Amino acid sequence: MLTVGTFVQPVTLTFAGESLALAFPSVSRINPRDVFDVNRFAYLGDSFVAGPGAGAAYDGDSCFRTKEAWGLQVANDSKLHGPKPIKNFDFIACTGAETKHIYKGAEGSDVQPKEPQASLLKDTNPDLVTLSIGGNDVGFTDLLERCVYRFKHLGCLGCGSFFGPPDDCTRDCDEAMKLLGTNIDSDDLRRKYTASITAIFENAPKSRLSVTGYPRFWNDTTDDCDNVSFKFGCNRNDFLPLIKERRSKMNQLTFRLNDKIKSFITDYQKDHKDVLQITFVDTDPYFKGHRFCEEGVKEPSYRNPDIWFFPFEYSATSKVMFSVNDQTPKGDRNAILNGGGDAGRYFQCLIANSLVDGGENDLQAQPNNVKSDSDPNLIDSKTLPGFLTRIFHPNIKGHTAYKDAFFDAYNAGKDNESPDSPKSGVKCKGLQSNTYATIAPLSDLITNTYCPLLAGMSDSIGTGHYLSGTPEAVDIFAGPSFSISKPAAPPTPTQCAQNLHKIFDECDNDSSANPMDWKAGGEVEVDGWKYSIATKAQRPPAPKHP
């Protein structure tokens, strides 16, 4: 049974009598004998490392830490060989954590620790720190509610009124995706993420830091989910169907956040030459073939061993009535997230708010109720948050994928890259051309306007001309290259956005010369397709201050 209570100080796990050592990712090749000196490993971040639902509870507190979380898998893996054993594994990550909880703590929260996660490194002085953070800051929980499950509208009630036209909440979903994109591009996220990294090195100055990105949830190239809805309590598939365009947009937001995290790391390293090492570990390619809406899978697919994320599923062998009581979170659901609460309590609050006074919902009768020999039984509605918290989080196989990504980053001797990502070869235009644009609207054009036009196309869509006559004027292009005779098939909208964003990643990223992150554009070729961003308006030299 998963319970909600007060925070318990992280437990230090001592590996006594075992000859274990921890390999860690690095961006330069180092002789193994130089790196197997890790005695202390600290594991920081949010639910994607805490591991809700991934095995038995680790310590039974409100952080939903589990024994199959990937950090513990790393610490127990046979690959950890070397002359020195690991002495301490500090499991500090907590479900619901935001960047502020790394450096600031959460005074008054009944979930998050009062002390900042980074401050707990001071006493143990770890050699290696891993971090996963940012998803809660930008609002992925809100996105799952407004674009996938819609717990706040129990049954098939949409976003319209009884007297207005039908509204399946597509517009509200679009607004949620736009808000998430704005949060990703915000200066606030950059400031808080940088503060998190700073706090880690202030408390553990001799540590190496490994930062994980987030994996995409969806296969967005198949048609299998175009007429499928995950809406809770509604068996109609015309309510928020998971069409390719919607799946693609959600995936592109994941790419966008990962790109931002990588840029934060790059900028920090440029400004702090004294830090030992920060490595970005790309987990996304390790989930290929194991996302929602894979080819041939009838969704929603419960208890599917080939899907490495949890859907909303539970096992109730007897009638379980959900009703509102004094212990049920209700009212201002945003206060739950603002207080460091987890997605489970947030979703439970939404369900409670959807019930009219005295209303009930029979959880046993829902299609999400699927028998399992390994899952704990849903005994009553008080245990429901545990099943809600793990929604769209990696299961045990997903955490093993994280572990593999971590080890491969080390074995490669550099930041691991997605096999679907373009390699080096980007040609940058440079800010000296005095034609440049603001990154946020440019990124939005790529993700939400230009690349979606490639869906279902058999050839190039040509050049997109945008914001003509303004200082932000830009041409965006994706089409077959003349350098090879037979280019690959047209890219998907997600691949298009990923390859165009590669130009962002590798061009104009000197934070000292370009602190406002202007983008002049450039071009790159991938699999016989050319991608280019050409800023058009002649402007004064790029300013360094607003």
N, C-alpha and C positions, 0 to 999 in steps of 0.2 A: 504493500500500500504506500503510495506517495503522499506525503503530507506537506502542508504549508506551515512553517513556524518561524522561529527567530534564527538568525545566522549563527553558525558555530564556527569557531576559528578553524582554518585549514589544518588538516592533519598531515604531519610529516611521515612519510613512509620510508623506513630504513630497510635496505636490502642487505641483510647480514649474512656473511658467509657465502655470498654468490659472486662469482667473477663476472661482473657485468660492466660494460662501459657504453656510453652513448655517442653515436655518430651524429653529426649535425650538418645541415646544409651550409655551403660556403660559395661565394662567387669566384674564388680562385682555388686552383688545385693545391692541396697541401698534403704532405706525406701523412698517412694514417697515424704514425707514431707521434706526430705533432698535435693531433687533435683528440686522441683518446685519453684526455686528461679531465674529462667531465666527471665530477663527483656529485654535483648538486644540480638538479633539474627542476625548474619552476614553470608551472603550467597555468597561464593567465587567460582571461577573456570571458566570453559569453556562452550561450547555450550550445553553440556549435562545437565547443570543446568540452563543456561540462557533460554533455551527452544524455539529455533526458530520454528515457526509454531504451537506452543501449545497455541492456543487461541489468543486473541487480544493483540496488542502491549502494553507493560507496560509503556515505556517512549518514544518510537519512535526513539531511537537513533541507531547508527550503531552496537550496541552489540546484537540486535535481542532478547532482553528480552521480555518475554510474561507473561500474567496474570495467566496462568495455569501452570507455572513452579512449580516443586514439592515443592520448598521452600515456596512459597506463599500458596500452598495447605496445607502444614504443619502448617503454621501460622494461617490459617483459619479453621483448623479441629476441630470438637467438642471434640476430645480426649484431647485437650489442656485445662485441668481443674486444678485448684490449687488456692492457696491463693493469688498469685500475678499476675497481668496482664503483658503481654508483652508490653513494651513501644516502642521499636524500631525494625523494620525489615529493614536491610540494604542490598539491592539488588546490589551487586558489580560484580557478575559474568558477563563475556563478551565472546560472541562467537568469536572463533579464538584464545583464550588465551592459552599460553604455560606456563610451570613452571616459566620461567624467568619473566613473567608478574606478578607473585605473589610477587616476592621480588625485582625486578629491574625496572619494568615499561617499557614503549616503547616510548622513546623520538623520535619525528619525525613521528610517526605513525598517520595516519588519522582515525584509527579504535580503537586501544587499548588506554587505559588511559595513560597519561604521568606518573602519579604517580603509584607506585606498588599497587596492590590490597591490600596487607597486611598493607601498610602504612595507609590506610583509616580506619583501626580498631582503631587507636590510640585515636581518638577523642571520639568514641562511647564506647570504652572499653566493647565489648560484652561478655556475659556469655557463649555463644555457637557460634561456627564457624563451618560451613560445607564447604567441599572442594571436587571438582571433577577436576582433572587435569592430564595430561600426554598423552592423546590420540593424541593431535596435535604434541607433541614433537616427538613421534615415527613414525608418518606418516600414520595414518589411512585414511586420505583424499586421499593420493597418492594410497593407496591400493584399495580404491573404484574406482578410475579412471582406474587403470591398470588391475584390475581383474573383474570389474562388468560393468561399463558404457562406458568406452573408448570414452569420448567426443572428444578427440583429433583426432580420426579417424572417421569423420562423414560418415554415411552410413556403408556399409559392407566392407570397405577397412581395411585390416589387417595390421600386422606389417612387412610384406615382401614387396619386390619391385614388380613392374609390371612384371619384367622379371625373378624373382626368384620363388621358390616353394611356395605354399600357406602357410600362417602363420596366425593362428587365435589368436595370441598374448599369447598363453599359456606359452611360455618361458618367456616373459616379465612379466607376472603375477607371475610366480614362483620367478623371480628375485626380484619383489616387496615384496613378502612375506619373502624372505630371508633377504632383507634389513630391513624390519620392525622388524624381530626377532633380528637382530644385534643391532638395536637402543634400543630395550627393554633391552637387556643384557649389554648395555654400561655403563661404569663408569660415563659418562656425565649425563645420566638420574638420576642415584643415587645421584650424587652431586647436581643437580638442584632440585630434589624432596626434598632432605634434607634441602636445602637452603630455599625452600618454607615453610616447616614446621617451621623452625627456625624463619623466618620472622614473621609468624603468632604469635608465642609465644613471640617474642620480642615486638610486638605491642599490644598484648592482653594476658599478662602473666597469667591472672586468668581465661582464657576461657577454655572450653572443646572443643575438635576438633573431628568432625565426618567426615571421608573420605569415599567417595563412590567409588566402582569399576565400571567397565563397563559390560553391558550385551552382550551376544552373539547375533549375528544377525540371525543365520541360524538354522533350524532343519537339522541336517546332517545325520539323520538315514533313511530318506525316499528316495524313488526313483523318487518322483514326479517332481523334478527339473533337473534330469539328462539330459534331452533334452530341457532345457529352457535356454534362454539367456536374460539378462536385457540390452543388448547393445543398446545404444540410436541411433535411426535413422536407425536401421537394423532389418528387420523382420525375418532374418534367425536365427534359433535356433542352428545352428552348429558353431556359432561364440561365443567362450568363454562360452560354456554351463556350467551351475552350477552343475557339477557332485559332488557326495558325497565327493570324495577326496578333491576337491577344497574347498567346504563348511567346511569340517572338519578342514582343515589346517587353514582357516581363524578363525574359532572358537577357535582353540588351541592357536592362537596368542593372543586372548582376555584373555584366561585363563593365559597365560604367563605374560601378562602385569599386571593382577590382582595379581598374585603371587608375582611379583616384588614389587608392591605397598605395599602389606602386609609385605614383608620383610623390606622395607624402614621404615615402621611404627614400626615394632618390634625392629629394630636396634636403631631407634631414642629414643624409650622409655628406652632401656637399657642404653643408654649414657646420658639420661636426666631424672634423677629420680624425678626432681622437678616439671615436668609438671603434670597438674591435670589428664588428660585422653586423649588418642587418640583411637578412635574406627574405625575399618574398617566395612563398611556396604556392604554386598554382595547383589547387586541388581539382579544378573543374574537369580536365580531360580524363581523370580517373573514374568519373561517373558516366562516361560514354556508354550508351546501351542500357543504362540502369536508372533512367529518369522516368518521370510520368509521361504517359502518352507515347510509349515506344511502339514501333511498327508491330502490328498483329496483336497488341494487348487490348483487351476489352476493359475500358475504364468505366467507373472507378474499380480498380483491381485490388481487392483486399487480400492480405496475407500472401502477397506475391514475393517469393524469394529473390526474384530478379530485379525488383525495384528497391533501391537503396535509400529511399526516404520513407518516413512514416506518413501514410494518409491518416485521415481521422477514422480510426477503427478501434474497436474495443470488444470485449467478450462479456456478455451479460447472460448468465444461464437462468436467471429468474427475472421477474418484473422489477424494473428500476424506474421509479417515477422521479423526474426532475421537477422540483418545485422550489419556490423561493422561501428561504428561512433566514434566521438572524445571522447565520454563518455564511450565507451566500453573498459573494461580491455583487453589488448592484449599484445603480446610480451613475456616477461619473466614472465611466470606464477609463478615460484618459488619465485620471489620477492614479490608476493602478500602474500604468507604464511610466508615468512621470516619477512615481515613487520607487522605481526599480523592480516592479513586479514582473512576473513572467507572462507569456502569451496565454497560458492555461487559465489563469485568473481573469485575464482580459476577455477571453472568449466566453468564459463562464458568466461573466458580468453581462455580456451582450445577450446571451441566451435568457438570463434572468430578466433583463429589460424587455425582451420580446414577449414575455408572458403577461397576459392581463392578470389583474388581481385574482388570486386564488387558482390560476391556471396551472396545468401540469403537462409534462411531456413524457411519454413512455419510451425510454431509451432502448429497452429490449426490442421494441417493434421497429426500430430504425434499421435500414439496410447496412449501416455502419457497424452493426452488431454481428460479428463473425467469430465463430468458435475458434479458439486457439489453445494448444496444449502448453505453449510457452509463456503466453501473456497472463498476467495476474487478472483475476476475475473482477469485473466492475460490480462491486457489492452494493454500493449506494451512490447517490449523486455527490457525496462528499469526496469520493475518490476520482470523480470525473476530471478535475484539473490536471491530473497526471497524464491522462490520455490526450487532453487538449494541448498541453505544453509541448509535446513531442511532434505535433503536426508539422510536416515538411522539414523535419530535422533528420540527419543521417541515422539510420539504424546501425546495428553492429557491423554489417558489411560496409556500410558507408564510412564508419570510423576506421575500418581496416583500409579503405581507399585513402583516407587522410594519412594514415600511417605510411602507406606505400609512397604517397606523394612526398612525404617528409624524407624518407630514406633515399628516394630517387634524386631529390634535390642535392643531397650530400654526395651520392655516388657520381652524379654528373659533374660535381665540382663547380657548379654555378647555379644561378636561379633557374629552376626548372620551368620549361615553357610548354604550353599546350601544343600538341602535334598539329592542331588546326590553325595555329597562329603563324603569321608570316615570319620568316627569319629576317636577319639583318639585311639591309639593302634599300632602306628608305632613303630617298633623295630629298633633302630639306631645302626649301626655298630661302629661308632665313629672314630675320626681321630687318636686315639692312636694305631689303627691297622697299621698305616703307609701305607695304601693303599687308595688312594684318587684320585679324578679327577677334572678337571676344569668344572664349572657348565655350561658354554655356549655351548660347543660342546656336552656335555652329554644331555642337554635339547633338543638340535637340533636332536640328534639321537632318542630320545623318540618321539618327535613330528612329525618328518618328515621321519623317517626310520622304526622304530620298530612298533609303534602303528598302522600306516596305514595298515600294513599287516593283521590286524584283520578284516578289512572290508569284510563282507559277510561270515566270517568263522563260523563254527558250533562248533569248539573246539579250544584248545590252539594251538598257532603257535610255542610253545616251546621256548627255550632260544636263544636269539640273542647274538652272540659273536662279539664284535666290537673292533677295534683298537688294535688287538692282537700284541704283541711284542713291544708295545710302553708304556710309562708311563701312558697313558690315557686308558689302556685296561679295558674293562668293559663288564659284562654280564647283560643283561636285560631280565626279565621274567615276563609273565602274564599267569597264567593257573589255572585250578581248584585246590582247596585246598583239602587235604585229611582229613581235620578236620570235614567236613560234608559230608553226603552221597549224597546229591543232590544239587550241586551248581546252581546258577542262570545261565541264558543264557550268552553267551560270551559278554563281554563289547564292546561297539562301540569304534572306534579309539579315539574319544574325551574322553570317560570315562576312557579308558586305560591311556591316557596322564594325565588326571586329577588326577587319583589315584597314578600314579608314581610320579607326581610332589608333591603329599602330602608328600612323603618321603623327598623331598627337603625342604619343608616348616618347617618340624618338626625336622630335623636332622642338626647338625653342624651349627646352626645359632647364636652362641654366637659371636657377632662382635668383642669383645675384645680379645677372644682367637683365633678367626678365621677371621681376618679382610679381607682376600682375598677370603673368601667364598668358600673354598674347600669343596668337597662333597665325603664322604666315602661310602654312600649308606645305605641301610637298607631294611626292608620289612614291608608289611601291608596286612591284609586280608579285603576284602570288598565283601559282598554278595556271599561268598563261593569261591571267586577267590583270589589267592595269587599274589601279585605284589612285585618284588624285583629288587634292583639295587645292583650289587656286583662288586666293583672295584677290580682289580686283581693284578696290578703290585706293588711289594714291593718298597717303596720309602723312602728317608730320612724323618724325621719329617716335617710335613707341615710348610712351611715358612710363616711368617707373613708379609713379604715385598717382592716386586718383585725382 
